[in-house]
């Protein structure tokens, strides 16, 4: 192992006081040009690495990370994020990291913007944001940056230079994976439906990316004969909409649900169809897992929001504490779950 040099060791090597070495290391106070050059030359020669952990403990500073994402009480997809928060709190509890959670209604852009205003006024050191609404998210990120607050995003990517890091999946590629799963699973020629459940399509960039990836895959299939349609299913008159859709599209052979709500359509598929429809959805919600195990859902793509939050918070905490460089993106694998392997991903 390489030797760990202290300030006293460096001072003896150079022939100057410990105070002089300290001033050079921390870039404070006056140091003669000769002493500065001697100290920096030795530092380069021994490849000196400061003990950032000890330095931070001496500061006795509390760093605040604001975590902003949809309320788990409104959308169960986000529930596992709470476990990630507890893991990070336990891991960094001795180092002065405070995680402040802020929830918004995932169905309301107004709620999203109101929460951003509250967070901005509190002036945290960094923000980890789930940018559900594209236009409002871009404005929020710009405002944070103007106030000197570092921003990272997770789950959904927004394209702005002010976003220091993205943690999540390649959603376009995720859509392609869903398309190939359907292409390899359907036996007959018929319609393939992309179903968006209760989402404002124009604002929800993440479902747009999934649909683009899905369609892009089939554009590259030379013998593609299946018709691809999009169905936007709203909460109002839910049963009437889905029943009419299924009755009208009798030659439906595959459904790709772009959100975590695939389980909501299963009772209606059972009720109004007799032919086998291959269904691909997202996320290990208990309701989805139940239908997966009984083969009513064929595949789930695991987006792993818990891991997204864990990696995002960890990256920001290490940057604040130890000056660790932040990765521009941290891409998670696109896990394909079926009835045979789902238990490996639970717990």
C-alpha positions, 0 to 999 in steps of 0.5 A, spaced: 500 500 500 502 507 498 504 511 504 499 516 507 502 522 508 500 527 513 501 535 513 507 534 518 510 529 513 510 534 507 512 540 512 518 536 514 520 534 506 519 541 504 522 544 510 517 549 511 512 550 517 505 546 517 501 552 517 505 554 510 503 547 508 496 548 510 495 554 507 497 551 500 492 545 501 486 550 502 488 556 498 488 561 504 492 566 507 499 568 504 505 564 502 511 566 498 512 564 491 518 559 493 514 556 498 508 555 494 512 551 488 516 547 493 510 544 497 506 543 490 512 540 487 512 535 493 504 534 493 505 532 485 511 527 487 507 524 492 500 524 489 497 527 495 490 525 496 487 529 502 482 526 507 476 529 505 472 525 510 476 528 515 475 535 512 468 534 512 467 532 519 471 538 521 467 543 518 461 540 522 456 542 516 449 540 514 448 538 507 441 539 505 438 534 499 431 536 497 428 530 494 422 531 489 417 526 487 410 524 486 406 522 492 406 514 493 399 515 496 397 517 490 401 513 485 404 506 488 409 506 483 413 511 488 412 507 494 419 503 494 423 510 494 421 511 501 426 505 502 431 508 498 431 514 503 432 510 509 438 506 506 441 513 504 440 516 511 443 510 515 449 510 510 450 517 511 448 519 518 454 520 521 456 525 515 451 531 516 447 529 510 439 531 511 434 529 506 428 533 505 422 529 501 417 533 497 411 530 494 407 532 488 400 530 485 403 526 479 396 528 475 397 535 476 402 540 473 400 546 478 401 541 484 408 540 481 410 547 480 407 549 487 412 544 490 418 547 486 416 554 489 417 551 496 423 547 495 426 553 491 425 558 497 428 553 502 435 553 498 437 546 499 444 545 497 442 540 491 435 537 488 434 530 486 427 531 482 423 526 478 421 531 472 414 528 470 411 535 467 416 537 461 415 544 461 414 545 468 420 541 469 425 545 465 423 552 468 424 549 475 431 546 473 432 553 470 430 557 477 434 552 481 440 553 477 440 561 477 439 560 485 446 556 485 442 549 486 445 543 483 440 539 480 439 531 478 433 528 475 431 521 475 426 516 472 424 521 466 430 525 462 429 532 460 434 535 455 437 541 458 444 543 460 442 545 467 441 538 469 447 535 472 445 528 472 440 523 470 439 516 473 434 511 470 433 507 464 434 509 456 426 509 455 427 509 448 430 502 448 425 500 453 420 501 448 424 497 443 425 491 448 417 491 449 416 491 442 421 485 441 417 481 447 411 482 443 413 481 436 416 474 439 410 472 443 404 473 438 402 467 434 398 471 429 397 477 425 393 482 428 393 489 432 398 491 437 396 496 441 400 502 445 396 503 451 397 510 455 393 510 462 391 516 465 397 520 462 397 527 459 401 525 453 403 532 450 406 533 457 409 526 459 415 525 455 417 519 458 411 515 455 412 519 448 419 516 449 417 509 450 412 509 444 417 512 439 422 506 441 416 501 440 414 504 433 422 504 431 423 497 433 417 495 428 419 500 423 426 496 422 422 489 421 422 487 414 416 483 414 412 487 419 404 485 418 401 487 424 397 494 425 400 498 431 395 503 434 395 508 440 389 508 445 389 513 450 385 511 456 382 516 461 380 515 468 373 518 467 368 513 464 374 508 464 370 501 464 366 504 458 372 506 454 376 500 455 370 495 454 368 499 447 376 499 445 376 491 446 369 490 443 371 494 437 378 491 436 377 484 435 383 482 432 387 485 438 393 480 439 398 484 443 398 490 448 403 494 451 402 498 457 407 504 458 405 505 465 405 501 471 398 500 471 397 494 466 393 491 472 387 496 471 386 493 464 386 485 466 379 484 468 376 487 462 381 483 457 378 477 461 371 480 461 371 482 453 375 478 450 376 470 448 383 470 444 389 470 447 392 477 448 400 478 450 400 484 455 407 487 456 407 492 462 411 496 467 413 495 474 413 490 480 406 493 483 403 487 487 397 488 483 401 487 477 405 481 480 399 477 482 396 478 474 404 476 472 404 470 476 397 467 473 399 469 466 394 474 465 400 479 464 406 476 460 412 480 461 413 486 466 419 491 465 422 493 472 424 500 472 427 500 479 425 506 482 428 504 489 435 503 486 434 510 482 433 514 488 438 510 492 444 511 486 441 519 485 442 520 493 448 517 494 451 520 488 449 527 490 451 526 498 458 523 495 459 530 491 457 534 497 461 531 502 467 528 498 468 532 492 466 526 488 465 527 480 458 527 478 456 522 473 452 525 467 448 519 467 447 513 471 443 508 466 440 502 470 439 495 466 432 494 463 430 488 467 425 483 463 420 480 468 416 474 467 412 469 472 418 464 472 423 469 475 419 475 478 420 472 485 428 473 485 426 481 484 421 481 490 423 483 497 
